[in-house]
Amino acid sequence: MKHVKKAHRTRLTIGGALVALALAGVGAYSASAGGEDTAAAPATVTEAKSENTTATTHLTVAAATKAARAALDAAEAEKQRVTVAVVDRNGNTIVTLRGDGAGPQSYASAERKAYTAVAWNAPTSVLAGRLAQAPRLKDIPGTLFLGGGVPVSVEGGPVAGVGVAGAPSGDLDEKFARAGVAALAR
């Protein structure tokens, strides 16, 4: 334990020294070619023009938690042991709730279903039906084409995905995921 504390103090000391050096450099002077001391030129900040950027909508942590809790409550009301995951538009997990007794495989499956739903802005049960025409879809990393994933859309665009895994069927998983999405409208 002493070794860990010493290493932590060393990192803090080195980090503090680096911060002090950086702050000292802010007011540094430089010598010009003529030998005169002049203040360093202030940094300029240029803003990007608005046509170069886009704005996106994301669920808050509170909204993601509300959706996950509603999905888990719906599953528990039917005595199903599931895991619920809510991911943002980029597929990053916002919240995951693993219900009591949910299988170990359900955690990753819920995240992958949520990611698949938001990536294609469609329920995973619908996407699973598309595999007959495009069987290579299942090869895309991080996806899972089984029922249980539902997108959250705002003005027709996907902003999040809710994935549920662990019930005996994808239909049940999707029913619970839909309960999570519905909770966001209340």
N, CA and C atoms as a LAMMPS dump frame, in Angstrom:
ITEM: TIMESTEP
0
ITEM: NUMBER OF ATOMS
558
ITEM: BOX BOUNDS ff ff ff
-5.0000000000000000e+02 5.0000000000000000e+02
-5.0000000000000000e+02 5.0000000000000000e+02
-5.0000000000000000e+02 5.0000000000000000e+02
ITEM: ATOMS id mol type element x y z
1 1 1 N 0.82 -1.194 0
2 1 2 C 0 0 0
3 1 3 C 0.861 1.255 0
4 2 1 N 2.021 1.208 0.725
5 2 2 C 2.891 2.377 0.758
6 2 3 C 3.432 2.681 -0.63
7 3 1 N 3.731 1.649 -1.408
8 3 2 C 4.249 1.849 -2.754
9 3 3 C 3.237 2.591 -3.62
10 4 1 N 1.963 2.243 -3.493
11 4 2 C 0.906 2.879 -4.274
12 4 3 C 0.791 4.346 -3.89
13 5 1 N 0.807 4.636 -2.594
14 5 2 C 0.701 6.023 -2.143
15 5 3 C 1.897 6.838 -2.623
16 6 1 N 3.086 6.267 -2.582
17 6 2 C 4.272 6.989 -3.01
18 6 3 C 4.204 7.281 -4.504
19 7 1 N 3.788 6.311 -5.284
20 7 2 C 3.666 6.516 -6.73
21 7 3 C 2.634 7.592 -7.02
22 8 1 N 1.542 7.61 -6.273
23 8 2 C 0.496 8.61 -6.462
24 8 3 C 1.046 10.001 -6.152
25 9 1 N 1.819 10.129 -5.018
26 9 2 C 2.4 11.417 -4.658
27 9 3 C 3.401 11.871 -5.706
28 10 1 N 4.166 10.931 -6.251
29 10 2 C 5.142 11.279 -7.283
30 10 3 C 4.437 11.84 -8.501
31 11 1 N 3.344 11.192 -8.919
32 11 2 C 2.593 11.68 -10.083
33 11 3 C 2.018 13.067 -9.799
34 12 1 N 1.524 13.282 -8.578
35 12 2 C 0.972 14.592 -8.236
36 12 3 C 2.059 15.655 -8.255
37 13 1 N 3.231 15.312 -7.729
38 13 2 C 4.339 16.261 -7.699
39 13 3 C 4.785 16.606 -9.111
40 14 1 N 4.961 15.606 -9.94
41 14 2 C 5.375 15.849 -11.327
42 14 3 C 4.293 16.633 -12.057
43 15 1 N 3.034 16.241 -11.853
44 15 2 C 1.925 16.951 -12.501
45 15 3 C 1.872 18.4 -12.065
46 16 1 N 2.083 18.652 -10.774
47 16 2 C 2.081 20.022 -10.267
48 16 3 C 3.21 20.839 -10.861
49 17 1 N 4.373 20.209 -11.012
50 17 2 C 5.509 20.91 -11.605
51 17 3 C 5.225 21.265 -13.063
52 18 1 N 4.607 20.368 -13.781
53 18 2 C 4.277 20.641 -15.187
54 18 3 C 3.272 21.781 -15.303
55 19 1 N 2.293 21.811 -14.417
56 19 2 C 1.316 22.898 -14.435
57 19 3 C 2.016 24.217 -14.143
58 20 1 N 2.92 24.23 -13.161
59 20 2 C 3.646 25.459 -12.819
60 20 3 C 4.471 25.948 -14.002
61 21 1 N 5.137 25.019 -14.693
62 21 2 C 5.922 25.419 -15.862
63 21 3 C 5.033 25.987 -16.955
64 22 1 N 3.886 25.363 -17.165
65 22 2 C 2.968 25.847 -18.2
66 22 3 C 2.47 27.242 -17.861
67 23 1 N 2.134 27.472 -16.588
68 23 2 C 1.656 28.79 -16.188
69 23 3 C 2.761 29.826 -16.287
70 24 1 N 3.973 29.442 -15.973
71 24 2 C 5.092 30.369 -16.073
72 24 3 C 5.325 30.759 -17.52
73 25 1 N 5.093 29.818 -18.443
74 25 2 C 5.304 30.086 -19.86
75 25 3 C 4.293 31.049 -20.436
76 26 1 N 3.139 31.209 -19.785
77 26 2 C 2.097 32.092 -20.295
78 26 3 C 2.592 33.527 -20.328
79 27 1 N 3.347 33.922 -19.329
80 27 2 C 3.822 35.293 -19.282
81 27 3 C 5.276 35.433 -19.71
82 28 1 N 5.789 34.478 -20.436
83 28 2 C 7.197 34.488 -20.824
84 28 3 C 7.507 35.613 -21.8
85 29 1 N 8.752 36.053 -21.736
86 29 2 C 9.237 37.06 -22.659
87 29 3 C 10.216 36.4 -23.599
88 30 1 N 10.321 36.961 -24.776
89 30 2 C 11.3 36.423 -25.719
90 30 3 C 12.171 37.556 -26.216
91 31 1 N 13.348 37.19 -26.65
92 31 2 C 14.268 38.193 -27.179
93 31 3 C 14.055 38.318 -28.667
94 32 1 N 13.957 39.56 -29.129
95 32 2 C 13.791 39.761 -30.568
96 32 3 C 15.165 39.785 -31.213
97 33 1 N 15.207 39.835 -32.515
98 33 2 C 16.473 39.847 -33.245
99 33 3 C 17.31 41.044 -32.844
100 34 1 N 16.664 42.136 -32.465
101 34 2 C 17.384 43.344 -32.084
102 34 3 C 17.849 43.312 -30.655
103 35 1 N 17.581 42.241 -29.927
104 35 2 C 18.029 42.133 -28.553
105 35 3 C 17.078 42.748 -27.56
106 36 1 N 15.931 43.284 -28.009
107 36 2 C 14.976 43.881 -27.084
108 36 3 C 14.052 42.807 -26.522
109 37 1 N 13.666 42.972 -25.266
110 37 2 C 12.688 42.058 -24.668
111 37 3 C 11.291 42.55 -25.027
112 38 1 N 10.491 41.655 -25.563
113 38 2 C 9.111 42.009 -25.878
114 38 3 C 8.214 40.919 -25.334
115 39 1 N 7.011 41.279 -25.008
116 39 2 C 6.053 40.287 -24.512
117 39 3 C 5.685 39.344 -25.654
118 40 1 N 5.497 38.079 -25.302
119 40 2 C 5.08 37.096 -26.306
120 40 3 C 3.722 37.513 -26.869
121 41 1 N 3.535 37.3 -28.156
122 41 2 C 2.281 37.672 -28.798
123 41 3 C 1.148 36.827 -28.237
124 42 1 N 0.006 37.451 -27.968
125 42 2 C -1.114 36.671 -27.451
126 42 3 C -1.633 35.705 -28.516
127 43 1 N -2.131 34.578 -28.069
128 43 2 C -2.692 33.595 -28.996
129 43 3 C -4.002 34.134 -29.558
130 44 1 N -4.238 33.855 -30.822
131 44 2 C -5.5 34.275 -31.413
132 44 3 C -6.393 33.049 -31.582
133 45 1 N -7.658 33.252 -31.394
134 45 2 C -8.632 32.186 -31.535
135 45 3 C -9.558 32.558 -32.678
136 46 1 N -9.688 31.662 -33.618
137 46 2 C -10.582 31.889 -34.737
138 46 3 C -11.721 30.893 -34.65
139 47 1 N -12.931 31.383 -34.688
140 47 2 C -14.088 30.497 -34.64
141 47 3 C -14.374 29.962 -36.034
142 48 1 N -14.797 28.708 -36.078
143 48 2 C -15.197 28.114 -37.351
144 48 3 C -16.527 28.726 -37.772
145 49 1 N -16.694 28.888 -39.065
146 49 2 C -17.955 29.408 -39.565
147 49 3 C -19.044 28.364 -39.333
148 50 1 N -20.255 28.814 -39.116
149 50 2 C -21.337 27.905 -38.77
150 50 3 C -21.634 26.888 -39.867
151 51 1 N -21.345 27.194 -41.112
152 51 2 C -21.605 26.203 -42.16
153 51 3 C -20.611 25.04 -42.113
154 52 1 N -19.592 25.136 -41.264
155 52 2 C -18.607 24.066 -41.112
156 52 3 C -18.927 23.12 -39.96
157 53 1 N -19.995 23.393 -39.242
158 53 2 C -20.319 22.571 -38.079
159 53 3 C -21.774 22.13 -38.136
160 54 1 N -22.081 21.134 -37.334
161 54 2 C -23.463 20.684 -37.193
162 54 3 C -23.786 20.576 -35.714
163 55 1 N -25.043 20.632 -35.413
164 55 2 C -25.503 20.448 -34.048
165 55 3 C -26.2 19.093 -33.979
166 56 1 N -26.008 18.386 -32.881
167 56 2 C -26.662 17.099 -32.71
168 56 3 C -27.437 17.1 -31.396
169 57 1 N -28.409 16.212 -31.34
170 57 2 C -29.23 16.075 -30.146
171 57 3 C -28.85 14.776 -29.454
172 58 1 N -28.686 14.847 -28.145
173 58 2 C -28.33 13.666 -27.35
174 58 3 C -29.262 13.563 -26.163
175 59 1 N -29.519 12.329 -25.737
176 59 2 C -30.282 12.134 -24.505
177 59 3 C -29.435 12.559 -23.323
178 60 1 N -30.088 13.097 -22.322
179 60 2 C -29.388 13.374 -21.077
180 60 3 C -29.212 12.06 -20.325
181 61 1 N -28.347 12.048 -19.353
182 61 2 C -28.172 10.87 -18.511
183 61 3 C -29.484 10.576 -17.784
184 62 1 N -30.177 11.617 -17.348
185 62 2 C -31.449 11.422 -16.651
186 62 3 C -32.477 10.757 -17.571
187 63 1 N -32.565 11.197 -18.816
188 63 2 C -33.518 10.603 -19.757
189 63 3 C -33.135 9.166 -20.083
190 64 1 N -31.852 8.909 -20.284
191 64 2 C -31.397 7.545 -20.575
192 64 3 C -31.693 6.619 -19.401
193 65 1 N -31.492 7.109 -18.2
194 65 2 C -31.774 6.318 -17.003
195 65 3 C -33.272 6.057 -16.866
196 66 1 N -34.08 7.059 -17.187
197 66 2 C -35.535 6.896 -17.147
198 66 3 C -35.975 5.801 -18.12
199 67 1 N -35.444 5.826 -19.333
200 67 2 C -35.791 4.817 -20.341
201 67 3 C -35.344 3.431 -19.894
202 68 1 N -34.12 3.34 -19.395
203 68 2 C -33.595 2.042 -18.947
204 68 3 C -34.415 1.502 -17.782
205 69 1 N -34.745 2.366 -16.848
206 69 2 C -35.525 1.93 -15.679
207 69 3 C -36.91 1.448 -16.097
208 70 1 N -37.544 2.157 -17.037
209 70 2 C -38.879 1.761 -17.502
210 70 3 C -38.829 0.41 -18.212
211 71 1 N -37.786 0.19 -19.01
212 71 2 C -37.637 -1.093 -19.71
213 71 3 C -37.409 -2.215 -18.703
214 72 1 N -36.558 -1.986 -17.727
215 72 2 C -36.285 -3.004 -16.714
216 72 3 C -37.534 -3.282 -15.87
217 73 1 N -38.271 -2.238 -15.517
218 73 2 C -39.508 -2.423 -14.747
219 73 3 C -40.523 -3.257 -15.533
220 74 1 N -40.632 -2.995 -16.839
221 74 2 C -41.562 -3.763 -17.674
222 74 3 C -41.171 -5.235 -17.697
223 75 1 N -39.88 -5.502 -17.784
224 75 2 C -39.409 -6.891 -17.791
225 75 3 C -39.653 -7.554 -16.435
226 76 1 N -39.352 -6.848 -15.371
227 76 2 C -39.541 -7.411 -14.035
228 76 3 C -41.013 -7.672 -13.74
229 77 1 N -41.908 -6.849 -14.294
230 77 2 C -43.345 -7.055 -14.099
231 77 3 C -43.786 -8.389 -14.708
232 78 1 N -43.041 -8.852 -15.715
233 78 2 C -43.346 -10.145 -16.346
234 78 3 C -42.361 -11.23 -15.894
235 79 1 N -41.675 -10.933 -14.798
236 79 2 C -40.741 -11.883 -14.183
237 79 3 C -39.631 -12.332 -15.146
238 80 1 N -39.157 -11.399 -15.947
239 80 2 C -38.061 -11.681 -16.875
240 80 3 C -36.774 -11.057 -16.338
241 81 1 N -35.685 -11.771 -16.495
242 81 2 C -34.37 -11.318 -16.017
243 81 3 C -33.584 -10.827 -17.22
244 82 1 N -33.452 -9.519 -17.311
245 82 2 C -32.824 -8.923 -18.492
246 82 3 C -31.812 -7.862 -18.101
247 83 1 N -31.06 -7.458 -19.104
248 83 2 C -30.185 -6.295 -19.006
249 83 3 C -30.674 -5.286 -20.027
250 84 1 N -30.632 -4.011 -19.651
251 84 2 C -31.053 -2.923 -20.533
252 84 3 C -29.865 -1.996 -20.735
253 85 1 N -29.628 -1.624 -21.987
254 85 2 C -28.57 -0.66 -22.303
255 85 3 C -29.161 0.468 -23.13
256 86 1 N -28.704 1.683 -22.864
257 86 2 C -29.077 2.844 -23.664
258 86 3 C -27.782 3.451 -24.18
259 87 1 N -27.71 3.6 -25.511
260 87 2 C -26.517 4.182 -26.136
261 87 3 C -26.892 5.485 -26.821
262 88 1 N -25.908 6.361 -27
263 88 2 C -26.154 7.623 -27.69
264 88 3 C -26.061 7.443 -29.205
265 89 1 N -26.191 8.508 -29.934
266 89 2 C -26.194 8.471 -31.394
267 89 3 C -24.918 7.846 -31.959
268 90 1 N -23.838 7.986 -31.251
269 90 2 C -22.554 7.452 -31.704
270 90 3 C -22.304 6.024 -31.236
271 91 1 N -23.259 5.459 -30.528
272 91 2 C -23.111 4.091 -30.042
273 91 3 C -22.404 3.97 -28.714
274 92 1 N -22.135 5.091 -28.074
275 92 2 C -21.485 5.068 -26.761
276 92 3 C -22.528 4.803 -25.682
277 93 1 N -22.215 3.916 -24.777
278 93 2 C -23.16 3.558 -23.726
279 93 3 C -23.346 4.725 -22.763
280 94 1 N -24.61 5.077 -22.541
281 94 2 C -24.946 6.113 -21.563
282 94 3 C -25.229 5.459 -20.221
283 95 1 N -26.06 4.401 -20.247
284 95 2 C -26.413 3.713 -19.005
285 95 3 C -26.732 2.253 -19.323
286 96 1 N -26.388 1.386 -18.398
287 96 2 C -26.746 -0.021 -18.488
288 96 3 C -27.251 -0.457 -17.126
289 97 1 N -28.402 -1.136 -17.137
290 97 2 C -28.953 -1.694 -15.907
291 97 3 C -29.057 -3.198 -16.08
292 98 1 N -28.378 -3.934 -15.23
293 98 2 C -28.441 -5.389 -15.272
294 98 3 C -29.395 -5.833 -14.178
295 99 1 N -30.506 -6.429 -14.603
296 99 2 C -31.506 -6.88 -13.644
297 99 3 C -31.003 -8.056 -12.823
298 100 1 N -31.588 -8.24 -11.667
299 100 2 C -31.225 -9.365 -10.802
300 100 3 C -31.412 -10.67 -11.563
301 101 1 N -30.391 -11.488 -11.583
302 101 2 C -30.465 -12.793 -12.22
303 101 3 C -30.28 -12.808 -13.726
304 102 1 N -30.008 -11.664 -14.335
305 102 2 C -29.797 -11.629 -15.788
306 102 3 C -28.522 -12.401 -16.136
307 103 1 N -28.557 -13.104 -17.234
308 103 2 C -27.409 -13.905 -17.661
309 103 3 C -26.212 -13.052 -18.037
310 104 1 N -25.022 -13.62 -17.947
311 104 2 C -23.817 -12.844 -18.237
312 104 3 C -23.732 -12.379 -19.695
313 105 1 N -24.332 -13.11 -20.621
314 105 2 C -24.294 -12.731 -22.029
315 105 3 C -25.213 -11.546 -22.323
316 106 1 N -26.164 -11.278 -21.44
317 106 2 C -27.162 -10.247 -21.714
318 106 3 C -26.58 -8.84 -21.733
319 107 1 N -25.513 -8.609 -21.003
320 107 2 C -24.909 -7.266 -20.928
321 107 3 C -24.421 -6.825 -22.307
322 108 1 N -23.557 -7.618 -22.91
323 108 2 C -23.013 -7.265 -24.229
324 108 3 C -24.097 -7.289 -25.294
325 109 1 N -25.019 -8.234 -25.196
326 109 2 C -26.09 -8.331 -26.189
327 109 3 C -26.984 -7.099 -26.158
328 110 1 N -27.321 -6.6 -24.979
329 110 2 C -28.167 -5.406 -24.861
330 110 3 C -27.479 -4.2 -25.491
331 111 1 N -26.183 -4.031 -25.226
332 111 2 C -25.449 -2.911 -25.814
333 111 3 C -25.4 -3.017 -27.34
334 112 1 N -25.153 -4.21 -27.848
335 112 2 C -25.06 -4.405 -29.299
336 112 3 C -26.415 -4.193 -29.975
337 113 1 N -27.493 -4.613 -29.335
338 113 2 C -28.825 -4.385 -29.9
339 113 3 C -29.131 -2.888 -29.932
340 114 1 N -28.816 -2.177 -28.857
341 114 2 C -29.052 -0.734 -28.81
342 114 3 C -28.248 -0.03 -29.899
343 115 1 N -26.988 -0.421 -30.05
344 115 2 C -26.126 0.173 -31.075
345 115 3 C -26.681 -0.089 -32.476
346 116 1 N -27.116 -1.311 -32.731
347 116 2 C -27.645 -1.671 -34.046
348 116 3 C -28.897 -0.858 -34.358
349 117 1 N -29.777 -0.702 -33.372
350 117 2 C -31.012 0.059 -33.578
351 117 3 C -30.736 1.523 -33.901
352 118 1 N -29.812 2.147 -33.193
353 118 2 C -29.537 3.565 -33.45
354 118 3 C -28.746 3.739 -34.742
355 119 1 N -27.871 2.8 -35.064
356 119 2 C -27.066 2.926 -36.276
357 119 3 C -27.928 2.902 -37.538
358 120 1 N -28.997 2.111 -37.523
359 120 2 C -29.869 2.001 -38.694
360 120 3 C -31.215 2.684 -38.497
361 121 1 N -31.433 3.292 -37.322
362 121 2 C -32.688 3.969 -37.016
363 121 3 C -33.886 3.066 -37.291
364 122 1 N -33.78 1.837 -36.835
365 122 2 C -34.859 0.86 -37.016
366 122 3 C -34.782 -0.172 -35.903
367 123 1 N -35.93 -0.751 -35.549
368 123 2 C -35.908 -1.838 -34.561
369 123 3 C -35.077 -3.015 -35.08
370 124 1 N -34.385 -3.673 -34.2
371 124 2 C -33.526 -4.782 -34.629
372 124 3 C -34.325 -5.955 -35.165
373 125 1 N -35.595 -6.082 -34.772
374 125 2 C -36.413 -7.159 -35.332
375 125 3 C -36.64 -6.931 -36.828
376 126 1 N -36.811 -5.686 -37.23
377 126 2 C -36.968 -5.348 -38.649
378 126 3 C -35.651 -5.608 -39.385
379 127 1 N -34.555 -5.201 -38.765
380 127 2 C -33.24 -5.38 -39.386
381 127 3 C -32.888 -6.858 -39.532
382 128 1 N -33.304 -7.678 -38.572
383 128 2 C -33.035 -9.12 -38.651
384 128 3 C -33.674 -9.708 -39.898
385 129 1 N -34.837 -9.191 -40.277
386 129 2 C -35.495 -9.656 -41.485
387 129 3 C -34.737 -9.31 -42.751
388 130 1 N -33.915 -8.284 -42.697
389 130 2 C -33.135 -7.861 -43.87
390 130 3 C -31.926 -8.751 -44.131
391 131 1 N -31.575 -9.589 -43.174
392 131 2 C -30.395 -10.45 -43.347
393 131 3 C -30.547 -11.42 -44.511
394 132 1 N -31.776 -11.774 -44.865
395 132 2 C -31.983 -12.689 -45.999
396 132 3 C -31.471 -12.05 -47.293
397 133 1 N -31.686 -10.745 -47.454
398 133 2 C -31.219 -10.05 -48.65
399 133 3 C -29.758 -9.596 -48.538
400 134 1 N -29.293 -9.366 -47.342
401 134 2 C -27.935 -8.863 -47.139
402 134 3 C -27.298 -9.587 -45.957
403 135 1 N -26.941 -10.863 -46.12
404 135 2 C -26.434 -11.646 -44.987
405 135 3 C -25.126 -11.114 -44.4
406 136 1 N -24.381 -10.308 -45.13
407 136 2 C -23.1 -9.787 -44.618
408 136 3 C -23.29 -8.666 -43.601
409 137 1 N -24.51 -8.156 -43.466
410 137 2 C -24.769 -7.129 -42.457
411 137 3 C -24.323 -7.588 -41.073
412 138 1 N -24.524 -8.864 -40.79
413 138 2 C -24.187 -9.378 -39.456
414 138 3 C -22.692 -9.352 -39.18
415 139 1 N -21.88 -9.117 -40.209
416 139 2 C -20.429 -9.068 -40.043
417 139 3 C -19.932 -7.699 -39.569
418 140 1 N -20.804 -6.713 -39.511
419 140 2 C -20.392 -5.376 -39.079
420 140 3 C -20.115 -5.417 -37.581
421 141 1 N -18.92 -5.01 -37.164
422 141 2 C -18.546 -5.087 -35.747
423 141 3 C -19.511 -4.326 -34.84
424 142 1 N -19.813 -4.933 -33.712
425 142 2 C -20.633 -4.289 -32.695
426 142 3 C -22.126 -4.423 -32.889
427 143 1 N -22.553 -5.056 -33.982
428 143 2 C -23.986 -5.174 -34.25
429 143 3 C -24.529 -6.519 -33.792
430 144 1 N -25.844 -6.558 -33.598
431 144 2 C -26.527 -7.799 -33.271
432 144 3 C -27.939 -7.713 -33.834
433 145 1 N -28.201 -8.539 -34.811
434 145 2 C -29.474 -8.503 -35.522
435 145 3 C -30.451 -9.517 -34.934
436 146 1 N -30.848 -9.264 -33.695
437 146 2 C -31.867 -10.036 -32.998
438 146 3 C -32.854 -9.045 -32.404
439 147 1 N -34.11 -9.419 -32.3
440 147 2 C -35.099 -8.53 -31.71
441 147 3 C -34.68 -8.081 -30.321
442 148 1 N -35.006 -6.832 -29.994
443 148 2 C -34.703 -6.313 -28.661
444 148 3 C -34.082 -4.942 -28.661
445 149 1 N -33.802 -4.387 -29.842
446 149 2 C -33.243 -3.044 -29.925
447 149 3 C -34.218 -2.111 -30.608
448 150 1 N -34.405 -0.91 -30.038
449 150 2 C -35.339 0.07 -30.587
450 150 3 C -34.648 1.437 -30.596
451 151 1 N -34.749 2.165 -31.707
452 151 2 C -34.137 3.49 -31.731
453 151 3 C -34.995 4.527 -31.015
454 152 1 N -34.354 5.568 -30.535
455 152 2 C -35.035 6.749 -30.009
456 152 3 C -34.785 7.823 -31.059
457 153 1 N -35.859 8.366 -31.613
458 153 2 C -35.729 9.36 -32.679
459 153 3 C -36.306 10.697 -32.254
460 154 1 N -35.715 11.754 -32.762
461 154 2 C -36.221 13.104 -32.583
462 154 3 C -36.325 13.699 -33.977
463 155 1 N -37.517 14.115 -34.331
464 155 2 C -37.79 14.663 -35.66
465 155 3 C -37.3 13.719 -36.752
466 156 1 N -37.509 12.432 -36.543
467 156 2 C -37.167 11.424 -37.544
468 156 3 C -35.722 10.968 -37.538
469 157 1 N -34.865 11.642 -36.803
470 157 2 C -33.453 11.273 -36.747
471 157 3 C -33.123 10.523 -35.475
472 158 1 N -32.269 9.512 -35.561
473 158 2 C -31.927 8.728 -34.371
474 158 3 C -31.006 9.506 -33.431
475 159 1 N -31.331 9.477 -32.146
476 159 2 C -30.489 10.125 -31.148
477 159 3 C -29.978 9.155 -30.101
478 160 1 N -30.597 7.958 -30.041
479 160 2 C -30.186 6.96 -29.052
480 160 3 C -30.805 5.626 -29.437
481 161 1 N -30.374 4.588 -28.738
482 161 2 C -30.946 3.267 -28.92
483 161 3 C -31.124 2.616 -27.565
484 162 1 N -32.219 1.867 -27.423
485 162 2 C -32.47 1.106 -26.202
486 162 3 C -32.403 -0.362 -26.585
487 163 1 N -31.569 -1.109 -25.901
488 163 2 C -31.435 -2.531 -26.167
489 163 3 C -31.738 -3.339 -24.923
490 164 1 N -32.468 -4.434 -25.116
491 164 2 C -32.799 -5.329 -24.008
492 164 3 C -32.41 -6.734 -24.419
493 165 1 N -31.808 -7.476 -23.507
494 165 2 C -31.421 -8.857 -23.779
495 165 3 C -31.609 -9.691 -22.523
496 166 1 N -31.992 -10.958 -22.742
497 166 2 C -32.105 -11.883 -21.63
498 166 3 C -33.437 -12.593 -21.527
499 167 1 N -34.5 -12.027 -22.125
500 167 2 C -35.804 -12.703 -22.101
501 167 3 C -35.739 -13.902 -23.046
502 168 1 N -36.674 -14.83 -22.945
503 168 2 C -36.624 -16.029 -23.791
504 168 3 C -36.794 -15.764 -25.286
505 169 1 N -37.277 -14.564 -25.665
506 169 2 C -37.428 -14.283 -27.092
507 169 3 C -37.105 -12.825 -27.387
508 170 1 N -36.706 -12.584 -28.625
509 170 2 C -36.448 -11.213 -29.063
510 170 3 C -37.705 -10.371 -29.051
511 171 1 N -38.866 -11.004 -29.251
512 171 2 C -40.128 -10.268 -29.199
513 171 3 C -40.352 -9.662 -27.814
514 172 1 N -40.066 -10.451 -26.773
515 172 2 C -40.212 -9.926 -25.41
516 172 3 C -39.177 -8.834 -25.142
517 173 1 N -37.926 -9.084 -25.54
518 173 2 C -36.884 -8.066 -25.36
519 173 3 C -37.312 -6.748 -26.009
520 174 1 N -37.844 -6.849 -27.228
521 174 2 C -38.254 -5.635 -27.935
522 174 3 C -39.446 -4.965 -27.26
523 175 1 N -40.357 -5.738 -26.737
524 175 2 C -41.504 -5.186 -26.008
525 175 3 C -41.01 -4.332 -24.836
526 176 1 N -40.019 -4.842 -24.118
527 176 2 C -39.477 -4.103 -22.969
528 176 3 C -38.7 -2.869 -23.423
529 177 1 N -37.966 -2.982 -24.529
530 177 2 C -37.234 -1.832 -25.059
531 177 3 C -38.208 -0.726 -25.473
532 178 1 N -39.315 -1.122 -26.093
533 178 2 C -40.337 -0.15 -26.49
534 178 3 C -40.943 0.54 -25.271
535 179 1 N -41.079 -0.168 -24.169
536 179 2 C -41.572 0.444 -22.928
537 179 3 C -40.596 1.518 -22.451
538 180 1 N -39.313 1.274 -22.639
539 180 2 C -38.316 2.274 -22.272
540 180 3 C -38.409 3.524 -23.132
541 181 1 N -38.576 3.324 -24.436
542 181 2 C -38.699 4.476 -25.345
543 181 3 C -39.987 5.245 -25.044
544 182 1 N -41.071 4.515 -24.784
545 182 2 C -42.356 5.16 -24.486
546 182 3 C -42.267 6.035 -23.236
547 183 1 N -41.437 5.637 -22.282
548 183 2 C -41.309 6.42 -21.043
549 183 3 C -40.76 7.82 -21.313
550 184 1 N -40.027 7.972 -22.405
551 184 2 C -39.455 9.283 -22.733
552 184 3 C -40.514 10.258 -23.214
553 185 1 N -41.647 9.752 -23.664
554 185 2 C -42.729 10.623 -24.142
555 185 3 C -43.603 11.125 -22.999
556 186 1 N -43.424 10.574 -21.81
557 186 2 C -44.25 10.993 -20.657
558 186 3 C -43.606 12.132 -19.929
